[in-house]
Amino acid sequence: MGKKKNLPSNGNKIKNANWQFWLIIALPVIYAFVFAYIPMGGIVLAFKDYSPKRGIWGSDWVGLKYFQQFLTSNSSLLVIKNTLVLGVYSLIVNFPLPILLAIGLNELRNVRYRKFIQMITYAPYFISVVVLVGMMMQMMDLRTGIINVLLQKIGCDPVNFFGDVGLFRHLYVWSGLWQTAGYSSVIFIAALAGVSPDLQEAAIVDGASRLKRIIHVDIPCILPTVITMLIFNCASVVSIGFDKVYLMQNNLNANVSEVISTFVYKVGVVSGNFGFSTAAGLFQSVVAFVLLVAVNKICKKVTETSLW
């Protein structure tokens, strides 16, 4: 009798069938590990009096010294206040309006017009923050900006948009809405596309108007998506980005434009106080995590929809 051939086991078949999958995800996993997880070890700087000569592990341990300084100094309290005000203002404007945009686009019956509006609102998302702020500065320049030129033509005085403390937050939030509303509405448009046509037809048969169909059919169907996005947006209230605020910031509006991210850059990179800046950044991350957990728990109790 001939020798029996060694047939591959089922386990080997599974391994051979999945090697392409592991090969595809290997690069992003390595990238995330190297640039996202390994740098987390630098958090220890928040608890040490860092000295470049002695290194991270050789520097003296100071415990919660920098956290105490950050939470008690007047400048830090102003920074925290500015971050919260700007974050809450952004949430109030930038969260509900993309939902209304998505509902409005979903109700348009002319397909070409709907796609045109969607393209126009989506396109600004591809403009870089640097270009966006440059456009704003050119258009709102005190002397040559087109907005001030038009104001002067109708008999109004020119406005120093970037020098007026009261206008900074409005410029930041509403320019952000113009740039991201179309992109943010995409997920809600996708959710609306999944609404059952049978529910719409039943509502029409019952005599429901278009507004009532939106309130009683569309919104309840996309509510889980809305709640999920709300949780993520609430967690990012304190995570105001560095780039746009820093580009719009100047000496005249610094009292309202200094947020935690720009404060960390100036204290850590510019001034070289790495321990204090790391403590401020860690405080921001911890607050964001607490907000995420708290809002998720509230949403789970109220709506039975949550991330976990």
C-alpha positions, 0 to 999 in steps of 0.5 A: 500500500502507498503512503498516505498524503498529508492533507492540510488541516482545516486550521491551515486552510483558514490561515492560508485563506486569511493571510491577505487580510492580515497583510492589508491591515498590517501597515495601518496597525503598525502605523497606529502602534508606532505613532498613537500608542508608543507616544502615550508613554510620554504621559509620564512627563506630566508627573516629572520635572523633565530635564533633557539632560537627565531624560524622561526616566531620570528626571525628578518625580513631582507627582500632581504638582503641574496639575495643581498649578494648571487648575489654580492659575488664573491664566489656566482657568481662562484657557479652560473657560475659553475652551468650554465656551468655544466647544459648547458653541460649536456643538450647538451650531455644528451638530443640529444644522447638518441634520436639518441639511440632510433632511432638506436634501432628502426631501428634494424630489429633483435628483439633479438639484439635490446632487448639485446642492450636496456637491456645493455643501460638501466641497468646502470640506476639502479646503485646508484650514490654512487656506480657509483662514487665509480666505477669511483674512483676505475677505475681511481685511480692514482696508481691502477686504471685499466685505468692508468695501461693500460695507463702506459703499452702503455707508457703514464703517469698516469692521476689524473682524479679526481684531474684535474680541466679540467676533472671534467665536462667531467667525470660528464657529460659523466658518467651521459650519460652512466648511464641514456641514456638507461632510457631516450631513453625509452620515445622516443622508445615508441613515435617511436612505435606510428608512423603509418606504413602507413606513412612508407609504403608510404615513401618506395613506393615513394623510400625514403631511410632509412635515409630519412624515419627517417628524414621525417617520424620518427622525425616529428612524435615524434617531440611533444614528443621531444619538451616536453622533451626539455622544462623539460630539459631546466628547469633543467639546474640550478637544478644540483643534490647534491649527485653526484657532492658532491661525486666527489668533492675534494679540487683540483677541487672545483673551477669548482665543487662547484654548488648551491646545494653543496653550499647550503649544506655547507653554511646551514647545515655545517655553520648553516647560514640557511637564506643565504642558503635558499635564494640561494636555492630559487634563484635556484628554481625561475630561474628554473621556469623562464626558464620553462616558457620562453622555453615553450613560445618560443617552443609554438611560434616556433613549436606550441607544449607546456606544456600549 
